[in-house]
């Protein structure tokens, strides 16, 4: 067998395994578009008491708009308590929070840095004070919240879920190809992952912000015990291993701010990639055990945190190896056909496969979510074509994250839109 054939077989095997592993996510898409909703019925019409929790570090520029959108919720105000953690702040975030009616706790700890530690600080305090909230909803300071967010979250909380995630839209989709790339991926995650899981009565996954956790879970964990670089995925994985279902509240819409420069994006996604590796290292064995004991959520979370990156890196390594071999062939037989066959074609094949896959995913998402995206139509179409390039930039990020030490660093938020700016119906 020729070396060229060996490389081709390796690529076919990798592509086939990738398709088999992720075929269920394509089934998710068809189920959302054509299937029936199997999510559990609402068990009661109880109006629960919610604590809204926000961790903020030097977010005075944007925190006021979030608090205003929370204060405008279509839900009894006496059943909403707002807690703001001013975490290692050097600006007037705490003051702005108090002006908007939040209970502000100031935390100063330069050693334990990150959202997970801030949440743990607050929850331990609330447990000690025997706070009477039934559940807590966690937002990031740059968010904006639809007026029906808590009302819809209450309906789904009454289905019996101990944790819920929400529909994650963006307040700066149309800024550039980077913000659009983030935004389209999060819309796809909400509509065609979590929505599908919920409709199939499977377990969903927490994604960064706009999620709800019951007091019962906080008590079991004695606070917030998730301190890896991606504490949201760590929480989701731990819930899957424990057999606890996470629900999805489609009507709870949160608007998130996305990084606008590639430098900011690189730092953030490098942290995410490193965090995924950390979660895999800590919980991988538990996920495998859960998967082989029949917990589909464990398989789903395993596919979320590691294999796609592994397959991509292995495919890239095959391309590099084939290219190196091609150079040696070209040196012996300096013909363009050899250069194209061994050095150009493998990378072209890899790029086309990834591009087309991401384009199809982006196209379906854009088609169904068109009406809820705050962006001019021309830009939405343009950024559909750049979306696969945005996703391809994860490849070098994933490789660097394998070797680089990564620490949590804040990202400056400066998109000072109000809820009326992104959703005029508010």
ABEGO torsion letter per residue (X at the ends): XBAAAAAAAAAAAAAAAAAAAAAAAAAAAAAAAABBBABBBBABABBBBBBBBBBBBGAAAAAAAAAAAAAABBBBAAABBBBBBBBGBABAAAAAAAAAGBBBBBBBBAABBEAAAAAAAAAAAAAAAGBABABBBBBBAABBBBAAAAAAAAAAAAAGBABBBBBBBBAAAAABAAAAAAAAAAAAAAAAAAAAAAAAGBBBBBBGBGBBBBAAAAAAAGEBABABABAAAAAAAAAAAAGBBBBBBAABBBBBBBBABAAAAAAAAAAAAAAAAAAAAAAAAAAAAAAAAGBAAAAAAAAAAAAAAAAAAAAAAAAAAAAAAAAAAAAABBBAAAAAAAAAAAAAAAAAAAAAAAAAAAAAAAAAAAAABBBBAAAAAAAAAAAAAAAAAAAAAAAAAAABBBBBBBBBBABBBBAAAABAAX
